[in-house]
Amino acid sequence: MIFDTHAHYDDSAFDEDREELLGGMNDHGIGTIVTIGADMKTSAAAVRLTERYSFIYGAVGVHPSETTGLTERDMEQLKEYAALPRIVAIGEIGLDYHYPDTDREVQQHWFARQLELAKEVCLPVVIHSRDAAQDTMRIMKEQHCEEIGGVIHCFSYSKEQALQYVDMGFYIGVGGVITFKNAKKLVEAVEAVPIERIVLETDAPYLSPEPERGRRNHSGKLVYVADRVAGLKGVTVQELIRITEENARRLYRMEADV
Ligand code: NI
């Protein structure tokens, strides 16, 4: 069944029908979801969702745009969450230079600090990197990310960089963007990356795939992404779903029969 490696089911976009929607995920062919924290509040919300739904796992961490004002006390809190059995990663963490709101040095400090945290708790990382390719790679090398592993979420860089991350032991997260008309660079990256290193993700409620672009996204729409990636890799949709599910379980170090 489909494994959605990255969604935000705490988001207020789901407040009206969250239970109904998540209750119907099996009918949509969705087997597993990892819901991702982006600050301290949503990390706590991710923990709560994993307690409520048996097919939902969680990641806890602070998104680069939310790092202003973070403290070491927050790192202690994340460490406590990370010890819970259904928390499978630290993230999303990284660098985002697209919007100038958050000081770059502040972002870099907490990115490196949360990579250290991932090492301490022996969990893989979920990386968010936008318009910050060089600094992301530099910090990941400094922190020996090849010993941590994880996924580059919503990958948006070149195929050369995709292969560099693959060499580091990372997976490439592919979502709705691959169905967009202007996805040429991402198409090249997906073609270049070995199929064993590709995982599917929604980033729900954002980045809804064609033909539903612009509407609220949810895991049930991943079939459009699976269909597109299967076409690019020359496999059937069923094969693509099976392979990316296995990849996601390896990425998040989950037992095969969970
Ligand atoms: Ni996200």
Residues whose N, C-alpha, C, O or C-beta is under 5 A from the ligand:
A	BS01	NI	D203
